Amino acid sequence: MEALESEVRRVQRYRRSMSLVALEVESLREINNEFGHDIGDIVLAAVANCLTSTLRQTDFVGRVSSDGFGILLPETARNQAFVAVGRVNAAIDDLNASGELPVEIRFAAGIVDAMAEPEEMLRSAHEAAALARGGGVPAVHPV
């Protein structure tokens, strides 16, 4: 939240762009129940690795819920955020194809690019991710 609050202030002051993505791992509860929390933790670590290895060094990734990550994309308009999520999706597809995990990873992503209070932006991004669940296409939610 500190990084988001700081970036929102910077964006508002200098009138720059930024996007916030809520990325939620689908069916994590079911994975934990069926395979155990150790496998669930491995899934989360694999997603985190895909995020950090795919996104720019200037992007900020943080865990924001039991099954979700927040991705702060400075200097990034909505269309560029869709491209970034597409790169993450390709990395997850590569991981799934590798057979390294005993389960297939799917995620839902919600994108917010309108400036509001940081908590409202995060809530809106999570709502957009909920809309995207099962659809495979990132959703955009108005703030």
N, C-alpha and C positions, 0 to 999 in steps of 0.2 A: 504494500500500500504506500510505503514511503516513496518508492521509485515512481509510482503512478502519480501521487500527489505532486512530486517535484516536476515531473514531465508536464502535467496539466498546467502548472503555473508557468513553465517555460513557454509552452505552446500559446497560452493566452497572452503572455507578455509580448512575444515576438511574432504572433500571428502565423505560426507554422502549422504543419500538419502532423498528425499522429493517428495511429489506429491501435485499438485494444482488441485482442482476440481471447475469447474463452474457449479452451479446448478441453473437452470432457471425454475420457476414455469410456466407451460404451461397454456395458455389461461387466464392469469391474466387480460389482457385488457378486454376480453369478460366478465369475472366475474365482474369487476368493472362496466362495462356498463349495465349488466343485473341486478345485485344485489346491486350495489352501492359500493362506496369506503370504507364504513365501513366494509362490508363483505370482500372486498379485503384485507383490513388491518388485519382482523381476520385470513384470510388464510395465509398471510405472517407471522404473529405472530405464528401460529400453525406450519408452516414449520420451523421457527427459533427454536421453542421449541423442535421439533423432532430432529433437528440437534444438539442442545446443550445437549439434554438428551441421544443421541445415540453415539455421538463421544467422543473421549478421552478428558480429561481435558487439555492435551498438544496440542490439535488441536485448530486452530483458525478459527472462523466463522465470516464473515463480509458481510454486504449488499453492493453489488458492482453495482447494477443497480435497476431500478424500479421493475423488476421481478426476480432479481437474487441475489445469494449469492456466495461468494468465500469461499472455504474451504481449508485451508492450513494444510497439513498433514505432520508434521516433522517426520523424520526417517521412512518414508513410501515409499516402492517401489510401482510400478504400480499395481502389482497383489494384494497387500494389500489395495490399494486405491479402487480397484473394490469391495473388501470385505466390506470396510467401506461404500461405496455407496449402497451396497446390504442391509446393516443393516439400513441405512436411508430409503431405499425403503420399507423395512418391517415395519418400524415405521409409515411411511406414509400410507401404506396399512391398518395397525391397526387403524389409525386415521379415514381413510375413512370408515372402517367397523363399527366404533363406532357410526356413525350417528351424531356426535357432530357438524358437519358443514353442511350448506345447499347445498354445492357443493362438488364434488369429486376433490381431488387434484392429479394432475399428474405433473411430472417434467422431464426435460432432464438434463443429466449430461455429462460434458466433462472433461477428465482427461489429465493433462500434467505432465510429470515427467522429462523432459529434461531441463537442465539448460540453461537459456537465461536471457536477461534483464527482470525484473519483469513485465513491461508493455507488452512485447511480450508474456510472459508466460500466462498472464491473457487473452490477445486477443486470443491466440491459444486455451485456455481452453473454451472460449466462442464460438469459431468457432466449436470446437468439440461438444459442447452442442447443437449447431444449427443442426449439422449432426445427433445427436441422437433424436431430437424432434420427438415425435410420435412413436418412435421405442421401447422405454422402456429399451434400453440397453445403458449403458454409452459408449461414443466414446472416442477414444484416438486420439489426433492430434499432428503431429510432430511439433516441434518448429523450 
